Amino acid sequence: MCGIVGAVAERNIANILLEGLKRLEYRGYDSAGLTVIRDGELHRERQVGKVQELVNAVAVNPHFFDGHIGIAHTRWATHGEPAQRNAHPHVSGKIAVVHNGIVENYAELKEALIAKGYEFTSQTDTEVVAHLINDLYSQNADLLAAVRAVIPMLHGAFALGIIHVDCPDELIAVRLGSPLVIGVGIGENFIASDQLALLPVTNRFMYLEEGDIAKITRNSITIYADGVEVERKINEIDAQQHNADKGEFKHYMLKEIYEQPDAVSRTLEMALESKVASNDKNNQSHHGYQLKADFLQRHEIQLASIRHIQVIACGTSYHAGMVAKYWFENLTRLPCSVEVASEFRYRNPVVVDNSLVICISQSGETADTLSALRDTQKQAPTGLVSLALCNVPTSSLVRETDIYLPTLAGPEIGVASTKAFTTQLVALMLLVLKIGVTQSRIEDEHLDTLINELHKLPGQLYASLHLDADIKTMSESFEDKKSCLFLGRGLQFPIALEGALKLKEISYIHAEGYAAGELKHGPLALVDKDMPIVVLAPKDSMFDKLKANMQEVHARHGELFVFAGESSKMVAEDRLHVVYVPDVCEDLAPIVYSVPVQLLSYHVAVMRGTDVDQPRNLAKSVTVE
């Protein structure tokens, strides 16, 4: 949560800070602020609401914020309501601080500081940090030393950016549990929570590691770990690959929905290739696809010893893990457990020997997932292998696991995950196939079939996007609803959960996903003429049973909105609306059926007038507990 930007340069940096905040607004949009040092003083502006409110306020007197060093912040509230007094940066004396994360012991620290005579103007935990640094700086006039002395006092996970009027060329950065990168320029340097914020000014980055403290000037970057100076590699990235403009689309979410065929293609390309054409008995040439020999090749020994799969994830990524459970157990007969990271890490779980622990995260910085991984590694079961399934190759999760399996979704700005989810599913299926091949658990014929069906996926996703107009029409029935049920069976059950999550995330309609067979165990009591029921109904092995569940709803005057396979021959009638989804093989249907539920949620949200890309109370990257 929260977004941090900082800069030290020869040029005025206010516009750089503001542009960086715009690019980080997906991390929090309750309030925003910036502070620059100008003429030996801290010049600060803070506003409640979106970053644009801050931009407008600064524009009233832009020269007031001309400065060569400064920090800025966009907030997702944890301690203290969204209010100007709680917005960052926080100031103590001549010190300004921005903070992402939580200081868990702030109450005790606050009491001690009040006893020393410090006055608090906010409800935040961050103000404690500013006062502590100010207190220690007053004793030795060394900003870096003061920060280093304060860090051990703070319990929790956080990232910090700090400036001091007496050190007008010195920006201090701290990374302890929350992501922070350094942007490397020529005669100027920057910090940010995400490299995306800094792409207009540099494409060269250092990624701070856990516990790093950096002293940054215009011409130097000095990084310390455990009090010892260390080197961190400079990475150069292709800025074109990180384009985050909406283009012709009204919302990032819609753009990202429509990017899914290309994103899935990229993810498939890392693992699939054409194989030499073969001729059948009639001398007909056949082309097909196969797993690349080098796909996860260097990890084959590790994968060969796996006897159990443990998936750890949160939110949408958790739903991807649920689909993977079906795949692993059905296709490889390897047992698979899937758990919510925030629960897994606290219940003292047993991790069995020879487990592959798969951590799924779009950002690779999800606090609960990272903590669950670290706790699992501490148990050190025999043969433990950890794998990061992640969209950000420079993330903490990638650095801390044995194997990295990328999803090539590209930047995802909309808070409601779309293309990150479908590429996670594709990458997971590729992993299932790789393990199946490595351990000889999948027959060649079945393997060939699945691979060739995977190759068809981008085209099937394009076809599902053509349903947009029909789904928009369907969505009109949801505009005034207060609750909704999503039903699916088998592989569609996790997609029902995902559809419900999407709807409540961006439209604020209460929604629940259920395994359709569970209707009679409680949810059927909710069914009435005002309760829309969304049903995922591909023509698969569970279709006939699902039709029986639909009859249970129809008999009680529930209104059904069905995404049905084209070959299902399901006929629309009174209170039963049907949108036909292109037929797809049963194993891969969850990927294709993700698109209709995304589009439904999107159109409902637009009709209800909610903020699609930045829904209330949510942020894209959850870097706090």
Residue, then its C-alpha position, 0 to 999 in steps of 0.5 A: m500500500c502507499g506510494i513513495v517518490g523522492a528525488v535529488a537533482e540539479r533541476n526542480i523536481a516538483n513535477i517529477l514527484l507529482e508525475g511519479l505519484k500519478r503513476l503510483e496512485y494504484r497503491g493508494y488514493d486516500s490522500a497525497g502530499l509532497t515536501v521540497i526543500r527550498d531556501g532553507e525551509l521545508h515547503r509542504e502541501r497535502q490534500v485529501g483525495k486523488v493525486q490530482e487534488l495535490v497537483n491542483a493545489v501545487a499549481v496555485n503557487p508552483h514557484f513555492f515548490d521549486g526545489h532540488i530535493g524532495i519527497a512525495h506520497t500517495r496514501w492508503a490509510t491504515h492508522g488514521e482516517p483519510a484527512q489532511r492532517n494524516a497525509h504524508p509527508h510528516v514533519s518534525g522540526k526540520i525533518a520530513v518523512v514519507h512511509n509505506g508500511i506499519v509501525e506496530n509498536y507506534a503506541e508505546l513509542k508515541e507515549a515515550l515521545i509525548a513524555k519528552g515534550y513532542e506534540f502529535t498533530s496526526q493519528t498516524d504511526t508515521e509521525v512517530v518515525a519523524h519525531l524519533i529521527n528528529d530527537l536523535y538528530s538533535q544529539n549528533a547532527d548526523l542524519l544517516a546515523a540518526v536513521r540507523a539508530v531509529i530503525p531497530m526501535l521500529h517493529g513492523a514492515f516499512a519503507l521510508g524516505i527522509i530529508h532534512v533542511d540541514c542536509p539539502d543534498e541528502l536523501i535517506a531511504v530505508r527498505l524493511g519489508s516494503p519495496l523500494v527502488i532507486g532510480v539512477g540518473i546522471g547528476e540526479n537520483f530518485i527513489a520510488s515504491d515501484q520503478l513504474a513511477l520513475l520511467p519518465v526520468t530513468n530506465r536504470f534501477m537499483y533494487l534495495e534488499e531487505g534491511d538496506i539503508a541508502k544515502i543518496t545525493r545527486n552524484s552518489i548512492t551509498i547503500y548499507a546492510d547491517g552497518v556495512e557498505v554494500e554494492r547493489k547491481i544497476n539494472e537497465i530495463d526496456a521502458q517500452q515494455h512498461n507502457a502504462d497508458k490507457g490509450e483509447f480505453k476509458h479505464y485501465m481495467l478495460k484495457e487490461i481485459y482486452e490485453q489478455p490474448d496478447a499477454v497469454s501469448r507472451t506467457l505461452e511463448m516462454a514454454l511452447e514451440s512448434k515441433v517438426a511436422s509429422n505425417d500420418k498413414n495417409n501421408q498428411s502432414h500434421h503440425g503441433y507444439q511441444l514444451k521447449a527443452d529449456f523450459l525450467q530445464r535447470h530445475e528438473i532435478q528439483l522438480a523430479s523429487i516433488r511429492h506434494i504441492q503447497v500453494i500460498a496466495c491471497g485474493t485473486s492469486y488464491h483463486a488461481g491456486m485453487v484452479a491449479k489444485y484441480w490440475f495438479e491432482n487430476l493431471t499428475r495425481l500429485p496432492c495439492s493444498v491451497e491456502v490463504a497466506s494470511e491464515f497459513r502463516y499464523r496457524n503453525p502449518v505442517v509442510v511435508d517433505n519434498s514439497l513444492v511451495i508455490c507462492i503466487s503474487q502479481s507484485g511479488e511484494t504481498a506482505d502475507t505471502l512473503s511472510a508465509l514463504r519465510d516461515t515455511q523456509k524456516q521449518a526447513p523440511t527435507g527436499l523443500v523447493s520454493l517457486a515464485l509465480c510472479n509478474v515482477p521479475t525484480s520483486s522480493l518474492v522472486r529473489e527469495t525463492d528457488i525457482y522463478l516462473p514469470t507471468l508476462a502480463g505487463p504492467e497492471i494498473g487497475v486494482a481489480s486483477t484481470k490479465a495478471f490472473t489469466t496469465q497466472l493460470v496459463a503459467l500454472m498449467l505450463l508448470v503442471l505439464k512440466i512436472g508431469v513430463t519430468q516425473s512421467r505422470i502424463e501420457d504423451e497423447h494427453l500431453d500433446t492434446l493439452i499443449n495444442e489446446l493451449h496454443k489455441l487459447p489466445g484466439q479463444l480469448y479474442a472470441s470471448l472479448h467479442l461477447d462484450a456487447d451482449i454482456k453489457t446488455m446483461s449487466e443492465s439487470f444488475e445496476d440496482k441490485k444489492s447482492c449476487l451469487f456466482l455458481g460453478r462446479g469443478l474447475q468453474f468453482p474458483i472462477a465463480l469465486e473470482g467473479a464474485l470478488k470482481l463484482k464486489e471489488i469495483s461495483y460494491i455489490h455484495a457477491e459470493g461465489y459458491a460451488a453449485g452443489e452447495l446451494k441446498h446447504g444454505p445459499l438457496a435461502l437467499v434466492d428470490k426474484d431480486m437476487p441475480i444468480v450468475v452461472l458458469a456453464p461450459k459443456d463439460s463433465m459437470f454440466d448435467k449436474l449444474k443444470a439440476n442446480m439451476q432448476e433449483v434456482h429457477a423453481r424459486h423464482g431466481e433470475l439466472f444469468v448464464f455463461a454457457g458453452e456454445s454446444s450446450k444448446m441452452v435456450a434463454e427463457d423468462r428469467l433465464h438469460v444466456v450468453y454463449v461462450p466459445d467452446v473450449c477444452e474442459d481443462l482450460a475452460p477456467i481461463v476463457y470463462s474468466v473474461p466474461v465475468q471480468l466484463l460483467s463486473y466492469h460494465v456493472a461498475v460503470m453503470r453504477g458510477t463507481d471508480v473502476d480503476q481505483p475502488r474505494n478502500l482498496a489498493k493494488s499492492v498489499t504490502v502491509e498485513 
